[in-house]
């Protein structure tokens, strides 16, 4: 992705986009949509198994409280990591 920085406005915008029910976490179907959109950024050809593996990896690495949900602080970690990743 190669973005230089993530502003708090960027973080808020992305979080609000995926936290569709407004409960302050990205969970269940919201999380599935987020994972799919991330996968679209890094791979052109993938299947459901790839999505599930990517979701598990994302939660293992960034879900600090292990609740299988992404809160705003955890999303910030994900976005910062992606901003440092080289373009695919």
ROVEX-655200 format. One line per 8 residues: number of its first residue (from 1); their letters; for each residue x, y, z of N, C-alpha, C. Coordinates in nm, 2 decimals. Layout:
// residues N
NUM = A = X:Y:Z:X:Y:Z:X:Y:Z; ...
// end
This chain:
// residues 88
1 = XXXXXXXX = 0.08:-0.12:0.00:0.00:0.00:0.00:0.09:0.12:0.00; 0.19:0.13:0.08:0.29:0.23:0.08:0.24:0.37:0.12; 0.13:0.38:0.19:0.08:0.51:0.24:0.18:0.57:0.34; 0.20:0.70:0.34:0.30:0.76:0.43:0.25:0.77:0.58; 0.13:0.80:0.60:0.08:0.81:0.74:-0.07:0.79:0.74; -0.12:0.76:0.86:-0.27:0.74:0.88:-0.31:0.85:0.98; -0.40:0.94:0.94:-0.44:1.04:1.03:-0.56:0.99:1.12; -0.59:1.06:1.22:-0.70:1.02:1.31:-0.83:1.03:1.23
9 = XXXXXXXX = -0.84:1.12:1.13:-0.96:1.13:1.05:-0.97:1.01:0.96; -0.86:0.97:0.90:-0.86:0.85:0.82:-0.91:0.73:0.90; -0.85:0.71:1.02:-0.89:0.60:1.11:-1.04:0.61:1.14; -1.09:0.72:1.18:-1.23:0.74:1.21:-1.32:0.70:1.09; -1.28:0.75:0.97:-1.35:0.72:0.85:-1.36:0.57:0.82; -1.25:0.51:0.82:-1.24:0.36:0.80:-1.32:0.29:0.90; -1.31:0.33:1.03:-1.38:0.26:1.13:-1.53:0.27:1.12; -1.57:0.39:1.09:-1.72:0.41:1.07:-1.77:0.34:0.95
17 = XXXXXXXX = -1.69:0.32:0.85:-1.73:0.25:0.73:-1.76:0.11:0.76; -1.68:0.04:0.84:-1.70:-0.10:0.87:-1.78:-0.13:0.99; -1.78:-0.04:1.09:-1.87:-0.06:1.21:-2.01:-0.01:1.18; -2.08:-0.10:1.10:-2.21:-0.06:1.04:-2.31:-0.04:1.15; -2.31:-0.12:1.26:-2.41:-0.11:1.36:-2.37:-0.01:1.47; -2.26:0.06:1.46:-2.22:0.16:1.56:-2.19:0.11:1.70; -2.15:-0.01:1.72:-2.13:-0.06:1.85:-1.98:-0.06:1.89; -1.90:0.02:1.82:-1.76:0.05:1.85:-1.67:-0.07:1.83
25 = XXXXXXXX = -1.71:-0.17:1.76:-1.62:-0.28:1.72:-1.66:-0.33:1.58; -1.56:-0.38:1.51:-1.59:-0.44:1.38:-1.59:-0.59:1.41; -1.71:-0.65:1.38:-1.73:-0.79:1.42:-1.81:-0.87:1.31; -1.81:-1.00:1.32:-1.89:-1.09:1.24:-1.89:-1.05:1.09; -2.01:-1.01:1.04:-2.02:-0.98:0.89:-1.94:-0.86:0.86; -1.93:-0.76:0.95:-1.85:-0.64:0.93:-1.71:-0.68:0.91; -1.66:-0.77:1.00:-1.52:-0.81:0.99:-1.49:-0.89:0.86; -1.59:-0.97:0.82:-1.58:-1.05:0.69:-1.56:-0.95:0.58
33 = XXXXXXXX = -1.64:-0.84:0.57:-1.63:-0.74:0.47:-1.50:-0.67:0.47; -1.45:-0.64:0.59:-1.32:-0.57:0.61:-1.21:-0.66:0.55; -1.21:-0.79:0.59:-1.11:-0.88:0.55:-1.11:-0.90:0.40; -1.23:-0.91:0.34:-1.24:-0.92:0.19:-1.18:-0.80:0.12; -1.22:-0.68:0.17:-1.16:-0.56:0.11:-1.01:-0.55:0.12; -0.96:-0.60:0.24:-0.81:-0.60:0.25:-0.75:-0.70:0.16; -0.81:-0.82:0.14:-0.76:-0.92:0.05:-0.76:-0.87:-0.09; -0.87:-0.79:-0.13:-0.87:-0.74:-0.26:-0.75:-0.64:-0.29
41 = XXXXXXXX = -0.70:-0.58:-0.19:-0.59:-0.49:-0.20:-0.46:-0.57:-0.23; -0.44:-0.69:-0.17:-0.31:-0.76:-0.17:-0.31:-0.87:-0.27; -0.43:-0.93:-0.31:-0.43:-1.04:-0.40:-0.54:-1.03:-0.50; -0.52:-1.07:-0.62:-0.62:-1.07:-0.72:-0.70:-1.20:-0.72; -0.64:-1.31:-0.70:-0.70:-1.44:-0.71:-0.70:-1.51:-0.57; -0.81:-1.53:-0.51:-0.82:-1.59:-0.38:-0.96:-1.66:-0.37; -0.97:-1.75:-0.27:-1.09:-1.82:-0.25:-1.13:-1.80:-0.10; -1.24:-1.87:-0.06:-1.29:-1.85:0.07:-1.19:-1.90:0.18
49 = XXXXXXXX = -1.12:-2.01:0.14:-1.02:-2.06:0.24:-0.91:-1.96:0.26; -0.87:-1.89:0.16:-0.77:-1.78:0.17:-0.83:-1.67:0.26; -0.95:-1.63:0.24:-1.02:-1.53:0.33:-1.02:-1.57:0.47; -1.05:-1.69:0.50:-1.06:-1.74:0.64:-0.92:-1.75:0.70; -0.82:-1.79:0.62:-0.69:-1.79:0.68:-0.64:-1.65:0.70; -0.67:-1.56:0.61:-0.63:-1.42:0.63:-0.69:-1.36:0.76; -0.82:-1.39:0.77:-0.90:-1.34:0.89:-0.83:-1.40:1.02; -0.80:-1.53:1.02:-0.74:-1.58:1.14:-0.60:-1.52:1.17
57 = XXXXXXXX = -0.52:-1.49:1.07:-0.39:-1.43:1.08:-0.41:-1.29:1.14; -0.50:-1.22:1.08:-0.53:-1.08:1.12:-0.57:-1.08:1.27; -0.66:-1.16:1.31:-0.71:-1.17:1.45:-0.59:-1.21:1.54; -0.52:-1.31:1.50:-0.40:-1.36:1.58:-0.30:-1.25:1.60; -0.28:-1.17:1.50:-0.18:-1.06:1.52:-0.22:-0.93:1.58; -0.35:-0.90:1.56:-0.40:-0.77:1.60:-0.51:-0.76:1.70; -0.58:-0.87:1.72:-0.69:-0.88:1.82:-0.63:-0.90:1.96; -0.58:-0.79:2.02:-0.51:-0.79:2.14:-0.59:-0.86:2.26
65 = XXXXXXXX = -0.71:-0.83:2.27:-0.79:-0.88:2.38:-0.86:-1.01:2.34; -0.83:-1.07:2.22:-0.88:-1.20:2.18:-1.03:-1.22:2.19; -1.11:-1.11:2.15:-1.25:-1.12:2.15:-1.31:-1.14:2.01; -1.22:-1.17:1.91:-1.26:-1.19:1.78:-1.33:-1.07:1.71; -1.30:-0.96:1.76:-1.36:-0.83:1.71:-1.24:-0.73:1.70; -1.26:-0.63:1.62:-1.15:-0.53:1.60:-1.21:-0.40:1.65; -1.14:-0.35:1.75:-1.18:-0.21:1.81:-1.09:-0.11:1.73; -1.11:0.02:1.77:-1.04:0.12:1.69:-0.89:0.12:1.71
73 = XXXXXXXX = -0.84:0.09:1.83:-0.70:0.08:1.86:-0.64:-0.04:1.77; -0.71:-0.15:1.77:-0.66:-0.26:1.69:-0.66:-0.23:1.54; -0.77:-0.16:1.49:-0.77:-0.12:1.35:-0.65:-0.02:1.32; -0.62:0.06:1.41:-0.51:0.15:1.39:-0.38:0.07:1.37; -0.36:-0.03:1.45:-0.24:-0.12:1.43:-0.24:-0.18:1.29; -0.36:-0.23:1.25:-0.37:-0.29:1.12:-0.33:-0.19:1.01; -0.39:-0.08:1.01:-0.37:0.02:0.91:-0.23:0.07:0.91; -0.17:0.09:1.02:-0.03:0.13:1.03:0.06:0.03:0.97
81 = XXXXXXXX = 0.03:-0.10:1.00:0.11:-0.21:0.94:0.10:-0.21:0.79; -0.02:-0.19:0.74:-0.05:-0.19:0.60:0.02:-0.07:0.53; 0.02:0.04:0.60:0.08:0.16:0.54:0.23:0.15:0.52; 0.29:0.06:0.60:0.44:0.03:0.59:0.47:-0.08:0.49; 0.37:-0.15:0.45:0.39:-0.27:0.36:0.42:-0.21:0.22; 0.51:-0.28:0.15:0.54:-0.24:0.01:0.41:-0.27:-0.08; 0.40:-0.20:-0.19:0.29:-0.22:-0.28:0.30:-0.37:-0.33; 0.18:-0.43:-0.35:0.19:-0.57:-0.40:0.24:-0.58:-0.55
// end
